[in-house]
Amino acid sequence: MRLIKRLSRICFILSSLLALAASIYILAAPVNSITAQSSERGALVEETTRQVSWFAVQGWWGIFILVLFAAIYAGNAYFGVTQRWKLLAVGTPIVLILTYLAGFSIGTYYLPAAVALLLGCVISAVSHFPRWRKRQ
């Protein structure tokens, strides 16, 4: 029983750390590109493509979004580790929906964190089955 609870806590903490790592990667890595074209008399003269960071494209609003995602995952990890099941039951679907929607715009960077969070929820639910409590 202790092993299962420990494993669920590890999954919750891992989901929080993976979300933080995804936010830092999106912020630091040049994940976007800008293409500029110049033409002279209707003919293409030069096309320039350069890689830019998330902050250069989104500005402070983008930083807010990344911090929000990391905070939501950290909150769910806190709810899971402290065994606040009602808050976790409300927060997990919200996080999964936001991660799904972020996959269309930001990318699938938060998907490993979502999988770890879902795995932690499943392991926590399994550890609270009545049949398993009788064995202890």
DSSP file (Angstrom, degrees, kcal/mol; ACC not computed):
  #  RESIDUE AA STRUCTURE BP1 BP2  ACC     N-H-->O    O-->H-N    N-H-->O    O-->H-N    TCO  KAPPA ALPHA  PHI   PSI    X-CA   Y-CA   Z-CA
    1    1 A M     >        0   0    0      0, 0.0     4,-2.2     0, 0.0     5,-0.2   0.000 360.0 360.0 360.0 -41.3    0.0    0.0    0.0
    2    2 A R  H  >  +     0   0    0      1,-0.2     4,-2.7     2,-0.2     5,-0.2   0.890 360.0  54.1 -63.4 -38.5    2.8    2.4    0.8
    3    3 A L  H  > S+     0   0    0      1,-0.2     4,-2.4     2,-0.2    -1,-0.2   0.902 108.5  48.4 -63.3 -40.9    4.5    1.6   -2.5
    4    4 A I  H  > S+     0   0    0      2,-0.2     4,-2.2     1,-0.2    -1,-0.2   0.914 113.0  47.3 -67.2 -42.5    1.3    2.5   -4.4
    5    5 A K  H  X S+     0   0    0     -4,-2.2     4,-2.2     2,-0.2    -2,-0.2   0.901 113.1  49.1 -64.7 -40.0    0.9    5.8   -2.5
    6    6 A R  H  X S+     0   0    0     -4,-2.7     4,-2.4     1,-0.2    -2,-0.2   0.902 109.9  51.7 -64.9 -40.4    4.6    6.6   -3.0
    7    7 A L  H  X S+     0   0    0     -4,-2.4     4,-2.0     1,-0.2    -2,-0.2   0.891 109.3  49.5 -64.7 -39.6    4.2    5.8   -6.7
    8    8 A S  H  X S+     0   0    0     -4,-2.2     4,-2.2     2,-0.2    -1,-0.2   0.901 110.8  50.2 -67.0 -38.7    1.2    8.1   -7.1
    9    9 A R  H  X S+     0   0    0     -4,-2.2     4,-2.6     1,-0.2     5,-0.2   0.897 108.6  52.5 -64.3 -39.1    3.1   10.9   -5.3
   10   10 A I  H  X S+     0   0    0     -4,-2.4     4,-2.6     1,-0.2    -1,-0.2   0.911 109.2  49.9 -62.1 -41.6    6.0   10.4   -7.6
   11   11 A C  H  X S+     0   0    0     -4,-2.0     4,-2.2     2,-0.2    -2,-0.2   0.905 111.2  48.8 -64.1 -41.4    3.7   10.7  -10.6
   12   12 A F  H  X S+     0   0    0     -4,-2.2     4,-1.7     2,-0.2    -2,-0.2   0.930 114.5  44.1 -64.9 -44.7    2.2   14.0   -9.3
   13   13 A I  H  X S+     0   0    0     -4,-2.6     4,-2.3     1,-0.2    -2,-0.2   0.895 112.3  53.5 -67.1 -38.5    5.5   15.5   -8.6
   14   14 A L  H  X S+     0   0    0     -4,-2.6     4,-2.7    -5,-0.2    -1,-0.2   0.887 105.9  53.2 -62.4 -39.2    6.8   14.4  -11.9
   15   15 A S  H  X S+     0   0    0     -4,-2.2     4,-2.0     1,-0.2    -1,-0.2   0.899 109.8  48.4 -64.1 -38.9    3.9   16.0  -13.7
   16   16 A S  H  X S+     0   0    0     -4,-1.7     4,-2.1     2,-0.2    -2,-0.2   0.921 113.4  46.5 -65.9 -43.6    4.7   19.3  -12.0
   17   17 A L  H  X S+     0   0    0     -4,-2.3     4,-2.5     1,-0.2    -2,-0.2   0.877 111.4  51.6 -67.8 -37.2    8.3   19.1  -12.9
   18   18 A L  H  X S+     0   0    0     -4,-2.7     4,-2.2     2,-0.2    -1,-0.2   0.881 109.7  49.9 -66.9 -37.0    7.6   18.2  -16.5
   19   19 A A  H  X S+     0   0    0     -4,-2.0     4,-2.3     2,-0.2    -2,-0.2   0.902 111.5  48.6 -67.1 -40.0    5.2   21.1  -16.9
   20   20 A L  H  X S+     0   0    0     -4,-2.1     4,-2.3     2,-0.2    -2,-0.2   0.912 111.9  49.2 -64.6 -41.9    7.9   23.4  -15.4
   21   21 A A  H  X S+     0   0    0     -4,-2.5     4,-2.5     2,-0.2    -2,-0.2   0.883 110.3  51.2 -64.4 -38.4   10.5   22.0  -17.8
   22   22 A A  H  X S+     0   0    0     -4,-2.2     4,-2.6     2,-0.2     5,-0.2   0.910 110.2  49.4 -65.3 -41.6    8.1   22.4  -20.8
   23   23 A S  H  X S+     0   0    0     -4,-2.3     4,-2.1     2,-0.2    -2,-0.2   0.918 112.5  47.1 -63.7 -42.7    7.5   26.1  -19.8
   24   24 A I  H  X S+     0   0    0     -4,-2.3     4,-2.6     2,-0.2     5,-0.3   0.903 112.8  49.7 -65.7 -40.5   11.2   26.8  -19.5
   25   25 A Y  H  X S+     0   0    0     -4,-2.5     4,-2.8     2,-0.2    -2,-0.2   0.931 111.2  48.0 -63.9 -45.2   11.9   25.1  -22.8
   26   26 A I  H  < S+     0   0    0     -4,-2.6    28,-0.7     1,-0.2     5,-0.3   0.894 115.5  46.4 -62.5 -38.2    9.2   27.0  -24.7
   27   27 A L  H  < S+     0   0    0     -4,-2.1    28,-0.5    -5,-0.2    27,-0.4   0.902 121.8  33.8 -69.8 -41.6   10.5   30.2  -23.2
   28   28 A A  H  < S+     0   0    0     -4,-2.6    -2,-0.2    -5,-0.2    -3,-0.2   0.838 102.6  76.7 -89.3 -34.7   14.2   29.6  -23.9
   29   29 A A  S  < S-     0   0    0     -4,-2.8     2,-1.7    -5,-0.3    25,-0.5  -0.496  85.3-115.1 -82.2 145.5   14.2   27.7  -27.2
   30   30 A P        +     0   0    0      0, 0.0    23,-0.2     0, 0.0    -1,-0.1  -0.608  51.7 156.4 -76.6  89.9   13.7   29.4  -30.5
   31   31 A V        +     0   0    0     -2,-1.7     2,-0.3    -5,-0.3    22,-0.2   0.513  51.9  60.8 -96.6  -6.6   10.5   27.6  -31.3
   32   32 A N  E     -A   52   0A   0     20,-1.8    20,-2.7    -3,-0.1     2,-0.4  -0.828  64.3-154.1-119.1 158.3    9.0   30.1  -33.8
   33   33 A S  E     -A   51   0A   0     -2,-0.3     2,-0.4    18,-0.3    18,-0.2  -0.982   2.2-154.3-133.1 147.3   10.2   31.5  -37.1
   34   34 A I  E     -A   50   0A   0     16,-2.6    16,-2.3    -2,-0.4     2,-0.5  -0.975   8.9-159.5-119.6 131.8    9.6   34.7  -38.9
   35   35 A T  E     -A   49   0A   0     -2,-0.4     2,-0.4    14,-0.2    14,-0.2  -0.949   6.7-171.9-114.5 127.8    9.9   35.0  -42.6
   36   36 A A  E     -A   48   0A   0     12,-3.3    12,-3.3    -2,-0.5     2,-0.4  -0.963   3.3-165.8-119.3 136.1   10.4   38.3  -44.3
   37   37 A Q  E     -A   47   0A   0     -2,-0.4     2,-0.4    10,-0.2    10,-0.2  -0.941   3.6-166.6-121.4 142.1   10.3   38.8  -48.1
   38   38 A S  E     -A   46   0A   0      8,-2.7     7,-2.5    -2,-0.4     8,-1.8  -0.983   9.6-172.7-125.6 142.1   11.4   41.8  -50.1
   39   39 A S  E     -A   44   0A   0     -2,-0.4     2,-0.4     5,-0.2     5,-0.2  -0.941  15.5-154.5-134.4 154.7   10.5   42.3  -53.7
   40   40 A E  E >  S-A   43   0A   0      3,-2.5     3,-1.5    -2,-0.3    -2,-0.0  -0.971  82.2 -16.0-131.9 116.4   11.5   44.7  -56.5
   41   41 A R  T 3  S-     0   0    0     -2,-0.4    -1,-0.1     1,-0.3     3,-0.1   0.867 128.3 -52.6  57.5  40.9    9.0   45.4  -59.3
   42   42 A G  T 3  S+     0   0    0      1,-0.2     2,-0.4     0, 0.0    -1,-0.3   0.348 114.6 113.7  83.1  -7.6    7.0   42.3  -58.5
   43   43 A A  E <  S-A   40   0A   0     -3,-1.5    -3,-2.5     1,-0.0     2,-0.4  -0.815  73.8-113.4-101.0 138.6    9.9   39.9  -58.5
   44   44 A L  E     +A   39   0A   0     -2,-0.4    -5,-0.2    -5,-0.2     3,-0.1  -0.539  38.2 171.5 -71.3 122.6   11.1   38.2  -55.3
   45   45 A V  E     +     0   0A   0     -7,-2.5     2,-0.4    -2,-0.4    -6,-0.2   0.856  60.7   1.3 -97.6 -48.4   14.5   39.6  -54.4
   46   46 A E  E     -A   38   0A   0     -8,-1.8    -8,-2.7     2,-0.0     2,-0.5  -1.000  49.5-164.8-148.4 141.5   15.2   38.2  -51.0
   47   47 A E  E     -A   37   0A   0     -2,-0.4     2,-0.5   -10,-0.2   -10,-0.2  -0.988  14.2-169.6-127.6 122.8   13.5   35.9  -48.4
   48   48 A T  E     -A   36   0A   0    -12,-3.3   -12,-3.3    -2,-0.5     2,-0.4  -0.943   4.3-174.6-117.5 129.4   14.9   35.9  -44.9
   49   49 A T  E     +A   35   0A   0     -2,-0.5     2,-0.3   -14,-0.2   -14,-0.2  -0.985   8.1 175.5-122.6 130.9   13.9   33.4  -42.2
   50   50 A R  E     -A   34   0A   0    -16,-2.3   -16,-2.6    -2,-0.4     2,-0.4  -0.982  29.2-120.3-135.7 149.6   15.0   33.7  -38.6
   51   51 A Q  E     -A   33   0A   0     -2,-0.3     2,-0.3   -18,-0.2   -18,-0.3  -0.699  32.9-174.1 -87.2 134.9   14.3   31.8  -35.5
   52   52 A V  E     -A   32   0A   0    -20,-2.7   -20,-1.8    -2,-0.4   -21,-0.2  -0.903  21.4-111.9-129.2 158.2   12.8   33.7  -32.6
   53   53 A S     >  -     0   0    0     -2,-0.3     4,-1.2   -23,-0.2     5,-0.2  -0.279  31.9-105.4 -83.1 171.2   11.9   32.9  -29.0
   54   54 A W  H  >>S+     0   0    0    -28,-0.7     4,-3.3   -25,-0.5     5,-0.5   0.896 120.6  53.5 -61.1 -42.6    8.5   32.7  -27.4
   55   55 A F  H  >5S+     0   0    0    -28,-0.5     4,-1.7     1,-0.2    -1,-0.2   0.876 104.7  54.3 -64.2 -37.6    9.0   36.0  -25.7
   56   56 A A  H  45S+     0   0    0      1,-0.2    -1,-0.2     2,-0.2    -2,-0.2   0.824 118.5  35.3 -66.0 -30.3    9.8   37.8  -28.9
   57   57 A V  H  <5S+     0   0    0     -4,-1.2    -2,-0.2    -3,-0.3    -1,-0.2   0.898 132.1  24.6 -88.9 -46.0    6.6   36.6  -30.5
   58   58 A Q  H ><5S-     0   0    0     -4,-3.3     3,-0.6     1,-0.2     4,-0.3   0.751  86.8-161.4 -96.5 -27.0    4.1   36.6  -27.6
   59   59 A G  T 3X< -     0   0    0     -4,-1.7     4,-1.2    -5,-0.5     3,-0.5  -0.434  60.5 -25.0  77.0-154.7    5.6   39.2  -25.2
   60   60 A W  H 3> S+     0   0    0      1,-0.2     4,-2.2     2,-0.2    -1,-0.2   0.789 134.5  63.4 -67.6 -28.4    4.6   39.4  -21.5
   61   61 A W  H <> S+     0   0    0     -3,-0.6     4,-1.9     1,-0.2    -1,-0.2   0.895 101.9  51.3 -61.9 -39.1    1.2   37.7  -22.2
   62   62 A G  H  > S+     0   0    0     -3,-0.5     4,-2.1    -4,-0.3    -1,-0.2   0.868 107.4  52.2 -65.6 -37.6    3.1   34.6  -23.4
   63   63 A I  H  X S+     0   0    0     -4,-1.2     4,-2.5     1,-0.2     5,-0.2   0.911 107.7  52.9 -63.5 -41.9    5.1   34.6  -20.2
   64   64 A F  H  X S+     0   0    0     -4,-2.2     4,-2.4     1,-0.2    -2,-0.2   0.904 108.3  50.3 -59.9 -42.6    1.9   34.8  -18.2
   65   65 A I  H  X S+     0   0    0     -4,-1.9     4,-2.3     2,-0.2    -1,-0.2   0.918 111.2  47.8 -63.1 -44.2    0.5   31.8  -20.1
   66   66 A L  H  X S+     0   0    0     -4,-2.1     4,-2.1     1,-0.2    -2,-0.2   0.900 113.2  47.3 -65.7 -40.2    3.6   29.7  -19.4
   67   67 A V  H  X S+     0   0    0     -4,-2.5     4,-2.5     2,-0.2    -1,-0.2   0.893 110.6  53.8 -66.6 -38.5    3.6   30.6  -15.7
   68   68 A L  H  X S+     0   0    0     -4,-2.4     4,-2.5    -5,-0.2    -2,-0.2   0.917 108.7  48.1 -62.0 -44.1   -0.1   29.8  -15.5
   69   69 A F  H  X S+     0   0    0     -4,-2.3     4,-2.2     1,-0.2     5,-0.2   0.928 113.1  47.5 -63.0 -44.7    0.4   26.3  -17.0
   70   70 A A  H  X S+     0   0    0     -4,-2.1     4,-2.2     1,-0.2    -1,-0.2   0.894 113.3  49.3 -63.5 -38.9    3.2   25.6  -14.6
   71   71 A A  H  X S+     0   0    0     -4,-2.5     4,-2.5     2,-0.2    -2,-0.2   0.882 109.2  51.3 -69.1 -38.4    1.2   26.9  -11.7
   72   72 A I  H  X S+     0   0    0     -4,-2.5     4,-2.1     2,-0.2    -2,-0.2   0.920 112.6  45.7 -65.6 -42.6   -1.9   24.8  -12.6
   73   73 A Y  H  X S+     0   0    0     -4,-2.2     4,-2.2     2,-0.2    -2,-0.2   0.897 112.8  50.7 -66.0 -38.8    0.2   21.6  -12.8
   74   74 A A  H  X S+     0   0    0     -4,-2.2     4,-2.3     2,-0.2    -2,-0.2   0.887 109.2  52.1 -65.4 -38.0    1.9   22.5   -9.5
   75   75 A G  H  X S+     0   0    0     -4,-2.5     4,-2.4     2,-0.2    -2,-0.2   0.918 110.2  47.2 -63.5 -43.6   -1.5   23.0   -7.9
   76   76 A N  H  X S+     0   0    0     -4,-2.1     4,-2.2     2,-0.2    -1,-0.2   0.872 110.7  52.5 -66.6 -35.8   -2.7   19.6   -9.0
   77   77 A A  H  X S+     0   0    0     -4,-2.2     4,-2.6     2,-0.2     5,-0.2   0.908 109.7  49.5 -64.5 -40.0    0.5   18.0   -7.8
   78   78 A Y  H  X S+     0   0    0     -4,-2.3     4,-2.4     1,-0.2    -2,-0.2   0.916 110.5  49.9 -63.4 -43.3    0.0   19.7   -4.4
   79   79 A F  H  <>S+     0   0    0     -4,-2.4     5,-2.8     1,-0.2     4,-0.3   0.887 113.5  46.6 -62.5 -38.4   -3.6   18.4   -4.3
   80   80 A G  H ><5S+     0   0    0     -4,-2.2     3,-0.6     3,-0.2    -2,-0.2   0.902 113.4  46.6 -71.2 -41.4   -2.5   14.9   -5.2
   81   81 A V  H 3<5S+     0   0    0     -4,-2.6    -2,-0.2     1,-0.2    -1,-0.2   0.884 116.7  43.9 -69.6 -38.3    0.4   14.8   -2.7
   82   82 A T  T 3<5S-     0   0    0     -4,-2.4    -1,-0.2    -5,-0.2    -2,-0.2   0.406 112.2-121.7 -87.7   3.6   -1.7   16.2    0.2
   83   83 A Q  T < 5 +     0   0    0     -3,-0.6     2,-1.1    -4,-0.3    -3,-0.2   0.886  54.3 156.4  59.4  46.4   -4.6   13.9   -0.8
   84   84 A R     >< +     0   0    0     -5,-2.8     4,-2.1     1,-0.2    -1,-0.2  -0.761  15.0 177.1 -97.3  85.4   -7.2   16.6   -1.4
   85   85 A W  H  >  +     0   0    0     -2,-1.1     4,-2.5     1,-0.2    -1,-0.2   0.817  69.4  54.4 -68.1 -35.4   -9.3   14.4   -3.7
   86   86 A K  H  > S+     0   0    0      2,-0.2     4,-1.4     1,-0.2    -1,-0.2   0.928 111.9  44.5 -66.8 -43.1  -12.2   16.8   -4.4
   87   87 A L  H  > S+     0   0    0      1,-0.2     4,-2.8     2,-0.2    -2,-0.2   0.880 114.3  50.3 -67.1 -36.8   -9.9   19.6   -5.5
   88   88 A L  H  X S+     0   0    0     -4,-2.1     4,-2.5     1,-0.2    -2,-0.2   0.881 107.3  54.2 -66.7 -37.7   -7.9   17.1   -7.6
   89   89 A A  H  < S+     0   0    0     -4,-2.5    -1,-0.2     1,-0.2    -2,-0.2   0.810 115.3  40.1 -66.8 -29.7  -11.1   15.8   -9.1
   90   90 A V  H  X S+     0   0    0     -4,-1.4     4,-0.9    -5,-0.2    -2,-0.2   0.873 118.5  46.1 -82.6 -40.4  -12.0   19.3  -10.2
   91   91 A G  H  X S+     0   0    0     -4,-2.8     4,-2.4     1,-0.2     5,-0.2   0.838 101.6  62.6 -75.4 -34.7   -8.5   20.4  -11.3
   92   92 A T  H  X S+     0   0    0     -4,-2.5     4,-2.5     1,-0.2     5,-0.2   0.921 103.7  46.1 -64.1 -46.6   -7.5   17.4  -13.3
   93   93 A P  H  > S+     0   0    0      0, 0.0     4,-2.4     0, 0.0    -1,-0.2   0.885 112.4  53.1 -63.0 -34.4  -10.1   17.7  -16.1
   94   94 A I  H  X S+     0   0    0     -4,-0.9     4,-2.5     2,-0.2    -2,-0.2   0.937 111.2  45.8 -62.8 -45.4   -9.4   21.4  -16.3
   95   95 A V  H  X S+     0   0    0     -4,-2.4     4,-2.5     1,-0.2    -1,-0.2   0.905 112.5  50.4 -64.5 -41.5   -5.7   20.7  -16.8
   96   96 A L  H  X S+     0   0    0     -4,-2.5     4,-2.1     2,-0.2    -1,-0.2   0.898 112.0  47.2 -65.9 -39.3   -6.4   18.0  -19.3
   97   97 A I  H  X S+     0   0    0     -4,-2.4     4,-2.5     2,-0.2    -2,-0.2   0.926 113.3  48.1 -66.9 -44.2   -8.7   20.2  -21.4
   98   98 A L  H  X S+     0   0    0     -4,-2.5     4,-2.4     1,-0.2    -2,-0.2   0.876 111.6  50.5 -64.2 -36.8   -6.3   23.1  -21.3
   99   99 A T  H  X S+     0   0    0     -4,-2.5     4,-1.3     2,-0.2    -1,-0.2   0.900 110.1  50.2 -66.9 -40.0   -3.4   20.8  -22.3
  100  100 A Y  H  < S+     0   0    0     -4,-2.1     4,-0.4     1,-0.2     3,-0.3   0.929 113.7  44.8 -62.4 -45.4   -5.5   19.5  -25.2
  101  101 A L  H >X S+     0   0    0     -4,-2.5     3,-1.2     1,-0.2     4,-0.6   0.859 109.3  55.9 -68.1 -35.2   -6.3   23.0  -26.3
  102  102 A A  H >X>S+     0   0    0     -4,-2.4     5,-2.2     1,-0.3     4,-1.6   0.775  93.2  71.2 -67.9 -24.6   -2.7   24.1  -25.9
  103  103 A G  H 3<5S+     0   0    0     -4,-1.3    -1,-0.3    -3,-0.3    -2,-0.2   0.762  96.3  52.4 -61.5 -23.9   -1.7   21.3  -28.2
  104  104 A F  H <45S+     0   0    0     -3,-1.2    -1,-0.2    -4,-0.4    -2,-0.2   0.769 126.7  17.3 -82.4 -26.7   -3.2   23.3  -31.1
  105  105 A S  H <<5S+     0   0    0     -4,-0.6    -2,-0.2    -3,-0.5    -3,-0.1   0.821 135.1  27.5-112.3 -54.7   -1.4   26.6  -30.4
  106  106 A I  T  <5S-     0   0    0     -4,-1.6     2,-0.3     1,-0.3    -3,-0.2   0.933 107.9-112.4 -77.3 -46.3    1.7   26.1  -28.2
  107  107 A G    > < -     0   0    0     -5,-2.2     3,-0.5     1,-0.0    -1,-0.3  -0.790  36.1 -64.5 134.2-179.1    2.4   22.5  -29.1
  108  108 A T  G >  S+     0   0    0     -2,-0.3     3,-1.1     1,-0.2    -5,-0.1  -0.005  87.8 118.1 -93.3  30.2    2.4   19.2  -27.4
  109  109 A Y  G 3  S+     0   0    0      1,-0.2     4,-0.3    -7,-0.1    -1,-0.2   0.807  74.5  50.5 -67.6 -29.5    5.1   20.1  -24.9
  110  110 A Y  G <> S+     0   0    0     -3,-0.5     4,-2.0     1,-0.2    -1,-0.2   0.431  83.1  94.5 -89.4   0.8    2.7   19.6  -21.9
  111  111 A L  H <> S+     0   0    0     -3,-1.1     4,-2.3     1,-0.2    -1,-0.2   0.895  81.5  51.7 -63.3 -42.8    1.5   16.2  -23.0
  112  112 A P  H  > S+     0   0    0      0, 0.0     4,-2.2     0, 0.0    -1,-0.2   0.892 110.4  50.3 -61.7 -35.9    4.1   14.2  -20.9
  113  113 A A  H  > S+     0   0    0     -4,-0.3     4,-2.2     2,-0.2    -2,-0.2   0.890 110.0  50.3 -66.8 -38.0    3.0   16.2  -17.8
  114  114 A A  H  X S+     0   0    0     -4,-2.0     4,-2.5     2,-0.2    -1,-0.2   0.896 110.1  49.9 -66.1 -39.8   -0.6   15.4  -18.5
  115  115 A V  H  X S+     0   0    0     -4,-2.3     4,-2.5     2,-0.2    -2,-0.2   0.912 111.2  48.7 -65.2 -42.1    0.1   11.7  -18.9
  116  116 A A  H  X S+     0   0    0     -4,-2.2     4,-2.2     2,-0.2    -2,-0.2   0.895 112.3  49.1 -64.4 -39.4    2.0   11.7  -15.6
  117  117 A L  H  X S+     0   0    0     -4,-2.2     4,-2.1     2,-0.2    -2,-0.2   0.925 112.5  47.0 -65.2 -44.7   -0.8   13.6  -13.8
  118  118 A L  H  X S+     0   0    0     -4,-2.5     4,-2.3     1,-0.2    -2,-0.2   0.890 111.6  51.2 -64.6 -39.3   -3.4   11.2  -15.2
  119  119 A L  H  X S+     0   0    0     -4,-2.5     4,-2.5     2,-0.2    -1,-0.2   0.897 108.9  51.3 -64.7 -40.2   -1.3    8.2  -14.2
  120  120 A G  H  X S+     0   0    0     -4,-2.2     4,-2.2     2,-0.2    -2,-0.2   0.889 110.0  49.8 -63.3 -38.9   -1.0    9.6  -10.7
  121  121 A C  H  X S+     0   0    0     -4,-2.1     4,-2.3     2,-0.2    -2,-0.2   0.911 111.7  47.8 -65.4 -42.2   -4.8   10.0  -10.5
  122  122 A V  H  X S+     0   0    0     -4,-2.3     4,-2.4     2,-0.2    -2,-0.2   0.921 112.7  48.2 -65.6 -43.6   -5.4    6.4  -11.7
  123  123 A I  H  X S+     0   0    0     -4,-2.5     4,-2.0     1,-0.2    -1,-0.2   0.895 111.7  50.6 -64.9 -39.0   -2.8    5.0   -9.2
  124  124 A S  H  X S+     0   0    0     -4,-2.2     4,-0.6    -5,-0.2    -1,-0.2   0.902 110.9  48.8 -64.6 -40.5   -4.4    7.0   -6.4
  125  125 A A  H >< S+     0   0    0     -4,-2.3     3,-0.9     1,-0.2    -2,-0.2   0.904 110.9  50.0 -66.0 -40.3   -7.9    5.8   -7.3
  126  126 A V  H >< S+     0   0    0     -4,-2.4     3,-1.5     1,-0.2    -1,-0.2   0.868 104.7  58.2 -66.2 -35.6   -6.7    2.2   -7.4
  127  127 A S  H 3< S+     0   0    0     -4,-2.0    -1,-0.2     1,-0.3    -2,-0.2   0.662 103.1  55.0 -70.1 -14.1   -5.0    2.5   -4.0
  128  128 A H  T << S+     0   0    0     -3,-0.9    -1,-0.3    -4,-0.6    -2,-0.2   0.237  73.9 126.5-104.2  13.4   -8.3    3.5   -2.4
  129  129 A F    X>  -     0   0    0     -3,-1.5     4,-1.1     1,-0.1     3,-0.7  -0.499  65.3-129.1 -66.0 138.5  -10.3    0.4   -3.6
  130  130 A P  H 3> S+     0   0    0      0, 0.0     4,-1.3     0, 0.0     3,-0.2   0.836 105.0  60.5 -60.4 -33.5  -11.9   -1.2   -0.6
  131  131 A R  H 3> S+     0   0    0      1,-0.2     4,-0.7     2,-0.2     3,-0.1   0.867 103.8  50.3 -63.8 -35.7  -10.6   -4.7   -1.4
  132  132 A W  H <> S+     0   0    0     -3,-0.7     4,-0.6     1,-0.2     3,-0.3   0.792 104.2  58.3 -74.7 -28.1   -7.0   -3.4   -1.1
  133  133 A R  H >< S+     0   0    0     -4,-1.1     3,-0.7     1,-0.2    -1,-0.2   0.849  98.9  58.9 -69.3 -33.9   -7.6   -1.9    2.3
  134  134 A K  H 3< S+     0   0    0     -4,-1.3    -1,-0.2     1,-0.2    -2,-0.2   0.797  97.4  61.2 -67.5 -28.1   -8.7   -5.2    3.8
  135  135 A R  H 3<        0   0    0     -4,-0.7    -1,-0.2    -3,-0.3    -2,-0.2   0.782 360.0 360.0 -70.0 -26.3   -5.3   -6.8    2.9
  136  136 A Q    <<        0   0    0     -3,-0.7    -1,-0.2    -4,-0.6    -2,-0.2   0.481 360.0 360.0 -76.4 360.0   -3.4   -4.4    5.1
